[in-house]
Amino acid sequence: MNQVDNILLDFQQADEEKRLYLFLAHRELRSEFMAIEQQPEDQVAMPAAKKSSGSIRRCHQWCLDKLLPFPV
C-alpha cells in the first residue's frame, strides 16, 4: 500500500477526533474523506470503530465556528 492508501484506511478506522486531525492535516485528500463519510455504512470497506453519522459535518461546523467568529 502507498501512503495515500494508508491515510485513507486510517481515516476509515478512526474515531471522530482522529478523523478531524486527518481532515485538517491532509487538505489534498479532503474530497476522498468526504466521499468516505457519504458512503452508506454497508459499502465502506473497513467501517470505523466509533463512527457516528454526520461527524464530518460537525467537525466542519466546529472549524467554521472557530475560524469565522462572525455570523455568515
C-alpha positions, 0 to 999 in steps of 0.5 A: 500500500502507498501512503495515500492508501494508508491515510485513507484506511486510517481515516476509515478506522478512526474515531471522530477526533482522529478523523478531524486531525486527518481532515485538517492535516491532509487538505489534498485528500479532503474530497476522498474523506468526504466521499468516505463519510457519504458512503452508506455504512454497508459499502465502506470497506473497513467501517470505523470503530466509533463512527457516528453519522454526520461527524464530518459535518460537525467537525466542519461546523466546529472549524467554521465556528472557530475560524469565522467568529462572525455570523455568515 
